[in-house]
Amino acid sequence: MRISVVHPAELGPAEVAAWRSFQYSSAPLGNAFLSPDFTMAVGRVRPAARVAVLHDGTDIAGFFPFERRGPGWGMPIAAGLTDFQGLVHAPGADWDSRVLLKACGVSVWQFDHLVPGQKPFERCQTAVAPSPMIDLTQGYDAYFQELKSRTNKFCTDVRRKTRKIEREVGPLRFVPDSRDVTDLRTLMAWKSAQYQRTGRIDRFGQPWVVQLVEELLNTRNEHFSGQLSMLYAEDVPVAAHFGVRFGSRLTFWFISYSTRFGVYSPGVLHTMRTIEDAAGQGVELIDLGKGHKRWKESLKSHDTEVGEGIVTRPCTLAALHWARRTPTAWAIRQIRANESLFNAFDTVLKKGAALRGSLVSRAGHPSAPVQAPALSEQPARQQPAGQQPADGVMTGR
């Protein structure tokens, strides 16, 4: 196996075509976050983005997108934003993870959403978690009938709240594929407010994230596209979603809504229309992303599993990284798995956010970005099925 490392912009047409062919030949790899289009877009806003290209003789065997985040420390491309990570490879390809890390110039590679089938990396997994998915292979009507059979109350609530918002605010209008950057910025503003309100890291407070999402809004070809959908009541925007699509697979990404209309659960109403429209556009699978949330549990058809862990190669720097990060990752998993501990942590974050907001309001100047621990980025795995998130029915990423 021969390995070369390049910037995403250095990939040629033949390499991009090979990358996509590997994705189409393996269901676990057929996700937009693992596509060359996403990696190249990240490369335009993240200078440390790289791709390891694996060759078996004269044939390309795989592509490994990653970032260097510090001395000897490797992460998946756009880590912290992506729900699927790994090496995109030819069917049956194998690799030595330590040789790969050495070629990449890193001592460790830390992952938290590893896709199934990555055997050389799976040996280093420390935990797995379910990632819900919606199956639309039989079309929307079949999916909806199955949904009604499982959770008729959920479907009844959707119909009731649709009638209520149309009666009290105005008729709903769904825009499935907006290319208007103003709509995108509306979504970002709602999402930033939600992050700050709940004590989470404001992802849109990071300029590179804003640049990446705006870049993806204008990225479209027969294989990949960024998709922004909007829900209006009369002419007032009430909910929005920005996702990414590869082939017949759509990945939910950023979901938010106007809190003025929270009583109507606009996020849920918007999501149902997104699912119906996606089915009509040929989408067969929707990824909802890791994390136990009530709306995901209601809507999902089944789960896949994603892994968490650290790949290392034998050297002092790798041992230091492992010793520094493994205990923290273990503690976070324990809290996520314990409903009482997670709820206590979540309450502390929200109270802290409220206190900061109060102090900022009195001082009359903008608040500093919230830097919550990584634990806050995923909801409790054991959240009771009937419990509403404090910040609304649909909170998204």
Secondary structure, 3 states (H helix, E strand, C coil): CEEEEECHHHCCHHHHHHHHHHHHCCHHHCCHHHCHHHHHHHHCCCCCEEEEEEEECCEEEEEEEEEEEECCEEEECCCCCCCCECCEECCCCCCCHHHHHHHHCCCEEEEEEECCCCHHHHCCEEEEEEEEEEECCCCHHHHHHHHHHHCHHHHHHHHHHHHHHHHHCCCEEEEEEECCHHHHHHHHHHHHHHHHHCCCCCHHHCHHHHHHHHHHHCCECCCEEEEEEEEEECCEEEEEEEEEEECCEEEEEEEEECHHHHHHCHHHHHHHHHHHHHHHCCCCEEECCCCCCHHHHHHCCEEEEEEEEEEECCCHHHHHHHHHHHHHHHHHHHHHHCHHHHHHHHHHHHHHHHHHHHHHHHHCCCCCCCCCCHHHHCCCCCCCCCCCCCCCCCCCC
